[in-house]
Amino acid sequence: MKEANAQKIRLENNTTTLAREYAREGLDYETQLEQRAKEKQMERDLKIVPAAAAAPVVDEDDEEDEGDQE
């Protein structure tokens, strides 16, 4: 988890590149990006929604407050 967070920060602040990060794993970044693009396209084709988008978190306290305002 620590390394994943560090990698995210390095990518966000441009102190590394995808090519370098994939190379650390012995992988080619172009091949990996092409594969991920294929996977994302297949998700769209199959209408697969990411879990975070499929089930928004609802705060029950907020719902009660909204009902009181009407």
Biopython code that builds the backbone (N, CA, C, O; Angstrom):
import numpy as np
from Bio.PDB.StructureBuilder import StructureBuilder

atoms = [
    (1, "MET", "N", (0.826, -1.182, 0.000)),
    (1, "MET", "CA", (0.000, 0.000, 0.000)),
    (1, "MET", "C", (0.878, 1.257, 0.000)),
    (1, "MET", "O", (0.603, 2.229, -0.704)),
    (2, "LYS", "N", (1.926, 1.209, 0.798)),
    (2, "LYS", "CA", (2.833, 2.345, 0.871)),
    (2, "LYS", "C", (3.439, 2.660, -0.491)),
    (2, "LYS", "O", (3.489, 3.814, -0.915)),
    (3, "GLU", "N", (3.898, 1.608, -1.168)),
    (3, "GLU", "CA", (4.531, 1.802, -2.476)),
    (3, "GLU", "C", (3.533, 2.307, -3.503)),
    (3, "GLU", "O", (3.868, 3.149, -4.337)),
    (4, "ALA", "N", (2.310, 1.800, -3.448)),
    (4, "ALA", "CA", (1.280, 2.257, -4.387)),
    (4, "ALA", "C", (1.009, 3.746, -4.203)),
    (4, "ALA", "O", (0.877, 4.481, -5.182)),
    (5, "ASN", "N", (0.927, 4.188, -2.961)),
    (5, "ASN", "CA", (0.707, 5.609, -2.690)),
    (5, "ASN", "C", (1.895, 6.446, -3.144)),
    (5, "ASN", "O", (1.724, 7.527, -3.706)),
    (6, "ALA", "N", (3.092, 5.944, -2.898)),
    (6, "ALA", "CA", (4.294, 6.668, -3.325)),
    (6, "ALA", "C", (4.335, 6.775, -4.843)),
    (6, "ALA", "O", (4.673, 7.827, -5.387)),
    (7, "GLN", "N", (3.995, 5.697, -5.521)),
    (7, "GLN", "CA", (3.977, 5.705, -6.980)),
    (7, "GLN", "C", (2.951, 6.710, -7.499)),
    (7, "GLN", "O", (3.231, 7.458, -8.436)),
    (8, "LYS", "N", (1.782, 6.728, -6.901)),
    (8, "LYS", "CA", (0.733, 7.674, -7.296)),
    (8, "LYS", "C", (1.226, 9.113, -7.156)),
    (8, "LYS", "O", (1.023, 9.938, -8.047)),
    (9, "ILE", "N", (1.866, 9.399, -6.043)),
    (9, "ILE", "CA", (2.384, 10.751, -5.813)),
    (9, "ILE", "C", (3.460, 11.095, -6.838)),
    (9, "ILE", "O", (3.464, 12.197, -7.386)),
    (10, "ARG", "N", (4.376, 10.158, -7.101)),
    (10, "ARG", "CA", (5.438, 10.415, -8.094)),
    (10, "ARG", "C", (4.847, 10.714, -9.465)),
    (10, "ARG", "O", (5.321, 11.605, -10.170)),
    (11, "LEU", "N", (3.805, 9.965, -9.846)),
    (11, "LEU", "CA", (3.173, 10.202, -11.142)),
    (11, "LEU", "C", (2.457, 11.552, -11.167)),
    (11, "LEU", "O", (2.523, 12.279, -12.158)),
    (12, "GLU", "N", (1.774, 11.878, -10.074)),
    (12, "GLU", "CA", (1.025, 13.136, -10.015)),
    (12, "GLU", "C", (1.936, 14.361, -10.040)),
    (12, "GLU", "O", (1.589, 15.381, -10.637)),
    (13, "ASN", "N", (3.102, 14.265, -9.393)),
    (13, "ASN", "CA", (3.975, 15.437, -9.373)),
    (13, "ASN", "C", (5.081, 15.379, -10.433)),
    (13, "ASN", "O", (6.041, 16.149, -10.402)),
    (14, "ASN", "N", (4.912, 14.441, -11.368)),
    (14, "ASN", "CA", (5.807, 14.326, -12.526)),
    (14, "ASN", "C", (7.270, 14.093, -12.182)),
    (14, "ASN", "O", (8.168, 14.584, -12.866)),
    (15, "THR", "N", (7.498, 13.337, -11.113)),
    (15, "THR", "CA", (8.866, 12.965, -10.791)),
    (15, "THR", "C", (9.196, 11.569, -11.313)),
    (15, "THR", "O", (10.299, 11.064, -11.099)),
    (16, "THR", "N", (8.237, 10.950, -11.998)),
    (16, "THR", "CA", (8.455, 9.671, -12.654)),
    (16, "THR", "C", (7.565, 9.623, -13.891)),
    (16, "THR", "O", (6.792, 10.545, -14.156)),
    (17, "THR", "N", (7.686, 8.548, -14.629)),
    (17, "THR", "CA", (6.855, 8.348, -15.819)),
    (17, "THR", "C", (6.253, 6.950, -15.771)),
    (17, "THR", "O", (6.718, 6.088, -15.026)),
    (18, "LEU", "N", (5.220, 6.739, -16.569)),
    (18, "LEU", "CA", (4.657, 5.387, -16.661)),
    (18, "LEU", "C", (5.705, 4.408, -17.167)),
    (18, "LEU", "O", (5.782, 3.271, -16.700)),
    (19, "ALA", "N", (6.509, 4.853, -18.122)),
    (19, "ALA", "CA", (7.550, 3.975, -18.663)),
    (19, "ALA", "C", (8.491, 3.509, -17.557)),
    (19, "ALA", "O", (8.834, 2.329, -17.490)),
    (20, "ARG", "N", (8.901, 4.415, -16.704)),
    (20, "ARG", "CA", (9.810, 4.063, -15.612)),
    (20, "ARG", "C", (9.127, 3.157, -14.591)),
    (20, "ARG", "O", (9.723, 2.185, -14.126)),
    (21, "GLU", "N", (7.893, 3.468, -14.243)),
    (21, "GLU", "CA", (7.190, 2.663, -13.243)),
    (21, "GLU", "C", (6.929, 1.242, -13.748)),
    (21, "GLU", "O", (7.091, 0.278, -13.000)),
    (22, "TYR", "N", (6.530, 1.112, -14.997)),
    (22, "TYR", "CA", (6.334, -0.234, -15.546)),
    (22, "TYR", "C", (7.656, -0.970, -15.686)),
    (22, "TYR", "O", (7.718, -2.181, -15.477)),
    (23, "ALA", "N", (8.714, -0.251, -16.038)),
    (23, "ALA", "CA", (10.025, -0.877, -16.173)),
    (23, "ALA", "C", (10.495, -1.459, -14.840)),
    (23, "ALA", "O", (11.176, -2.485, -14.814)),
    (24, "ARG", "N", (10.137, -0.812, -13.748)),
    (24, "ARG", "CA", (10.502, -1.329, -12.427)),
    (24, "ARG", "C", (9.908, -2.707, -12.195)),
    (24, "ARG", "O", (10.449, -3.497, -11.422)),
    (25, "GLU", "N", (8.798, -2.998, -12.862)),
    (25, "GLU", "CA", (8.146, -4.303, -12.756)),
    (25, "GLU", "C", (8.566, -5.236, -13.895)),
    (25, "GLU", "O", (8.086, -6.365, -13.993)),
    (26, "GLY", "N", (9.463, -4.751, -14.746)),
    (26, "GLY", "CA", (9.923, -5.557, -15.869)),
    (26, "GLY", "C", (8.921, -5.613, -17.016)),
    (26, "GLY", "O", (8.934, -6.545, -17.820)),
    (27, "LEU", "N", (8.045, -4.599, -17.083)),
    (27, "LEU", "CA", (6.991, -4.574, -18.092)),
    (27, "LEU", "C", (7.182, -3.409, -19.054)),
    (27, "LEU", "O", (7.801, -2.400, -18.718)),
    (28, "ASP", "N", (6.636, -3.569, -20.258)),
    (28, "ASP", "CA", (6.663, -2.506, -21.256)),
    (28, "ASP", "C", (5.403, -1.659, -21.112)),
    (28, "ASP", "O", (4.289, -2.175, -21.191)),
    (29, "TYR", "N", (5.582, -0.370, -20.903)),
    (29, "TYR", "CA", (4.423, 0.490, -20.639)),
    (29, "TYR", "C", (3.478, 0.579, -21.825)),
    (29, "TYR", "O", (2.267, 0.677, -21.628)),
    (30, "GLU", "N", (3.987, 0.547, -23.050)),
    (30, "GLU", "CA", (3.105, 0.629, -24.215)),
    (30, "GLU", "C", (2.189, -0.587, -24.289)),
    (30, "GLU", "O", (0.994, -0.453, -24.551)),
    (31, "THR", "N", (2.738, -1.751, -24.061)),
    (31, "THR", "CA", (1.947, -2.976, -24.061)),
    (31, "THR", "C", (0.889, -2.922, -22.963)),
    (31, "THR", "O", (-0.263, -3.297, -23.184)),
    (32, "GLN", "N", (1.283, -2.457, -21.787)),
    (32, "GLN", "CA", (0.348, -2.385, -20.664)),
    (32, "GLN", "C", (-0.770, -1.379, -20.930)),
    (32, "GLN", "O", (-1.931, -1.656, -20.629)),
    (33, "LEU", "N", (-0.438, -0.221, -21.486)),
    (33, "LEU", "CA", (-1.456, 0.784, -21.788)),
    (33, "LEU", "C", (-2.406, 0.317, -22.879)),
    (33, "LEU", "O", (-3.609, 0.566, -22.807)),
    (34, "GLU", "N", (-1.870, -0.360, -23.889)),
    (34, "GLU", "CA", (-2.731, -0.907, -24.946)),
    (34, "GLU", "C", (-3.707, -1.925, -24.363)),
    (34, "GLU", "O", (-4.886, -1.933, -24.716)),
    (35, "GLN", "N", (-3.214, -2.780, -23.472)),
    (35, "GLN", "CA", (-4.080, -3.782, -22.847)),
    (35, "GLN", "C", (-5.151, -3.107, -22.007)),
    (35, "GLN", "O", (-6.318, -3.492, -22.063)),
    (36, "ARG", "N", (-4.766, -2.103, -21.228)),
    (36, "ARG", "CA", (-5.745, -1.417, -20.375)),
    (36, "ARG", "C", (-6.801, -0.717, -21.221)),
    (36, "ARG", "O", (-7.978, -0.709, -20.861)),
    (37, "ALA", "N", (-6.389, -0.128, -22.344)),
    (37, "ALA", "CA", (-7.348, 0.521, -23.239)),
    (37, "ALA", "C", (-8.353, -0.499, -23.779)),
    (37, "ALA", "O", (-9.547, -0.214, -23.870)),
    (38, "LYS", "N", (-7.864, -1.681, -24.135)),
    (38, "LYS", "CA", (-8.760, -2.745, -24.609)),
    (38, "LYS", "C", (-9.752, -3.137, -23.511)),
    (38, "LYS", "O", (-10.937, -3.337, -23.777)),
    (39, "GLU", "N", (-9.256, -3.243, -22.280)),
    (39, "GLU", "CA", (-10.121, -3.627, -21.172)),
    (39, "GLU", "C", (-11.186, -2.562, -20.910)),
    (39, "GLU", "O", (-12.354, -2.887, -20.697)),
    (40, "LYS", "N", (-10.785, -1.302, -20.926)),
    (40, "LYS", "CA", (-11.747, -0.221, -20.702)),
    (40, "LYS", "C", (-12.801, -0.186, -21.811)),
    (40, "LYS", "O", (-13.981, 0.040, -21.541)),
    (41, "GLN", "N", (-12.375, -0.410, -23.059)),
    (41, "GLN", "CA", (-13.328, -0.428, -24.166)),
    (41, "GLN", "C", (-14.302, -1.582, -24.004)),
    (41, "GLN", "O", (-15.499, -1.425, -24.248)),
    (42, "MET", "N", (-13.804, -2.731, -23.597)),
    (42, "MET", "CA", (-14.676, -3.885, -23.387)),
    (42, "MET", "C", (-15.670, -3.598, -22.262)),
    (42, "MET", "O", (-16.837, -3.975, -22.362)),
    (43, "GLU", "N", (-15.220, -2.933, -21.189)),
    (43, "GLU", "CA", (-16.137, -2.571, -20.108)),
    (43, "GLU", "C", (-17.255, -1.675, -20.640)),
    (43, "GLU", "O", (-18.421, -1.857, -20.292)),
    (44, "ARG", "N", (-16.892, -0.707, -21.487)),
    (44, "ARG", "CA", (-17.918, 0.172, -22.076)),
    (44, "ARG", "C", (-18.867, -0.623, -22.962)),
    (44, "ARG", "O", (-20.083, -0.451, -22.890)),
    (45, "ASP", "N", (-18.306, -1.497, -23.801)),
    (45, "ASP", "CA", (-19.132, -2.308, -24.706)),
    (45, "ASP", "C", (-20.110, -3.191, -23.947)),
    (45, "ASP", "O", (-21.251, -3.376, -24.370)),
    (46, "LEU", "N", (-19.657, -3.733, -22.826)),
    (46, "LEU", "CA", (-20.485, -4.627, -22.024)),
    (46, "LEU", "C", (-21.303, -3.881, -20.974)),
    (46, "LEU", "O", (-22.033, -4.481, -20.185)),
    (47, "LYS", "N", (-21.163, -2.562, -20.987)),
    (47, "LYS", "CA", (-21.881, -1.703, -20.032)),
    (47, "LYS", "C", (-21.565, -2.083, -18.585)),
    (47, "LYS", "O", (-22.446, -2.114, -17.726)),
    (48, "ILE", "N", (-20.301, -2.366, -18.343)),
    (48, "ILE", "CA", (-19.840, -2.664, -16.994)),
    (48, "ILE", "C", (-19.455, -1.331, -16.354)),
    (48, "ILE", "O", (-18.618, -0.591, -16.870)),
    (49, "VAL", "N", (-20.086, -1.051, -15.224)),
    (49, "VAL", "CA", (-19.854, 0.206, -14.534)),
    (49, "VAL", "C", (-18.906, -0.042, -13.374)),
    (49, "VAL", "O", (-19.080, -1.005, -12.628)),
    (50, "PRO", "N", (-17.904, 0.813, -13.212)),
    (50, "PRO", "CA", (-17.006, 0.632, -12.057)),
    (50, "PRO", "C", (-17.796, 0.629, -10.757)),
    (50, "PRO", "O", (-18.788, 1.348, -10.633)),
    (51, "ALA", "N", (-17.371, -0.161, -9.802)),
    (51, "ALA", "CA", (-18.097, -0.316, -8.538)),
    (51, "ALA", "C", (-18.357, 1.019, -7.858)),
    (51, "ALA", "O", (-19.445, 1.230, -7.322)),
    (52, "ALA", "N", (-17.395, 1.914, -7.868)),
    (52, "ALA", "CA", (-17.565, 3.212, -7.204)),
    (52, "ALA", "C", (-18.693, 4.017, -7.849)),
    (52, "ALA", "O", (-19.414, 4.734, -7.155)),
    (53, "ALA", "N", (-18.851, 3.907, -9.156)),
    (53, "ALA", "CA", (-19.890, 4.651, -9.861)),
    (53, "ALA", "C", (-21.246, 3.949, -9.756)),
    (53, "ALA", "O", (-22.290, 4.594, -9.849)),
    (54, "ALA", "N", (-21.229, 2.644, -9.565)),
    (54, "ALA", "CA", (-22.470, 1.872, -9.549)),
    (54, "ALA", "C", (-23.261, 2.061, -8.262)),
    (54, "ALA", "O", (-24.491, 2.047, -8.283)),
    (55, "ALA", "N", (-22.577, 2.233, -7.163)),
    (55, "ALA", "CA", (-23.271, 2.310, -5.885)),
    (55, "ALA", "C", (-22.800, 3.529, -5.096)),
    (55, "ALA", "O", (-21.915, 3.416, -4.248)),
    (56, "PRO", "N", (-23.383, 4.683, -5.370)),
    (56, "PRO", "CA", (-22.961, 5.870, -4.618)),
    (56, "PRO", "C", (-23.283, 5.714, -3.136)),
    (56, "PRO", "O", (-24.309, 5.145, -2.762)),
    (57, "VAL", "N", (-22.403, 6.221, -2.319)),
    (57, "VAL", "CA", (-22.605, 6.144, -0.877)),
    (57, "VAL", "C", (-23.579, 7.236, -0.466)),
    (57, "VAL", "O", (-23.408, 8.405, -0.810)),
    (58, "VAL", "N", (-24.604, 6.833, 0.275)),
    (58, "VAL", "CA", (-25.614, 7.784, 0.721)),
    (58, "VAL", "C", (-25.539, 7.885, 2.234)),
    (58, "VAL", "O", (-25.580, 6.875, 2.936)),
    (59, "ASP", "N", (-25.429, 9.095, 2.727)),
    (59, "ASP", "CA", (-25.421, 9.330, 4.159)),
    (59, "ASP", "C", (-26.868, 9.445, 4.619)),
    (59, "ASP", "O", (-27.571, 10.382, 4.240)),
    (60, "GLU", "N", (-27.311, 8.497, 5.432)),
    (60, "GLU", "CA", (-28.714, 8.476, 5.860)),
    (60, "GLU", "C", (-29.085, 9.740, 6.622)),
    (60, "GLU", "O", (-30.225, 10.195, 6.529)),
    (61, "ASP", "N", (-28.157, 10.313, 7.368)),
    (61, "ASP", "CA", (-28.439, 11.550, 8.101)),
    (61, "ASP", "C", (-28.771, 12.683, 7.148)),
    (61, "ASP", "O", (-29.649, 13.496, 7.439)),
    (62, "ASP", "N", (-28.077, 12.752, 6.001)),
    (62, "ASP", "CA", (-28.344, 13.777, 5.005)),
    (62, "ASP", "C", (-29.734, 13.624, 4.429)),
    (62, "ASP", "O", (-30.422, 14.619, 4.199)),
    (63, "GLU", "N", (-30.168, 12.369, 4.187)),
    (63, "GLU", "CA", (-31.499, 12.130, 3.638)),
    (63, "GLU", "C", (-32.579, 12.626, 4.595)),
    (63, "GLU", "O", (-33.573, 13.213, 4.168)),
    (64, "GLU", "N", (-32.380, 12.387, 5.893)),
    (64, "GLU", "CA", (-33.352, 12.833, 6.877)),
    (64, "GLU", "C", (-33.422, 14.354, 6.911)),
    (64, "GLU", "O", (-34.507, 14.927, 7.012)),
    (65, "ASP", "N", (-32.257, 15.013, 6.827)),
    (65, "ASP", "CA", (-32.212, 16.468, 6.836)),
    (65, "ASP", "C", (-32.939, 17.045, 5.631)),
    (65, "ASP", "O", (-33.644, 18.048, 5.745)),
    (66, "GLU", "N", (-32.766, 16.402, 4.465)),
    (66, "GLU", "CA", (-33.415, 16.888, 3.253)),
    (66, "GLU", "C", (-34.920, 16.793, 3.398)),
    (66, "GLU", "O", (-35.637, 17.682, 2.940)),
    (67, "GLY", "N", (-35.414, 15.743, 4.019)),
    (67, "GLY", "CA", (-36.854, 15.577, 4.198)),
    (67, "GLY", "C", (-37.428, 16.640, 5.129)),
    (67, "GLY", "O", (-38.575, 17.059, 4.973)),
    (68, "ASP", "N", (-36.628, 17.069, 6.090)),
    (68, "ASP", "CA", (-37.081, 18.090, 7.032)),
    (68, "ASP", "C", (-37.206, 19.452, 6.355)),
    (68, "ASP", "O", (-37.975, 20.297, 6.813)),
    (69, "GLN", "N", (-36.475, 19.674, 5.293)),
    (69, "GLN", "CA", (-36.459, 20.975, 4.630)),
    (69, "GLN", "C", (-37.686, 21.195, 3.778)),
    (69, "GLN", "O", (-38.003, 22.342, 3.460)),
    (70, "GLU", "N", (-38.387, 20.152, 3.396)),
    (70, "GLU", "CA", (-39.522, 20.288, 2.474)),
    (70, "GLU", "C", (-40.760, 20.760, 3.159)),
    (70, "GLU", "O", (-41.798, 20.922, 2.517)),
]
sb = StructureBuilder()
sb.init_structure("model")
sb.init_model(0)
sb.init_chain("A")
sb.init_seg("    ")
for serial, (resi, resn, name, xyz) in enumerate(atoms, 1):
    if name == "N":
        sb.init_residue(resn, " ", resi, " ")
    sb.init_atom(name, np.array(xyz, "f"), 0.0, 1.0, " ", f" {name:<3s}", serial, name[0])
structure = sb.get_structure()
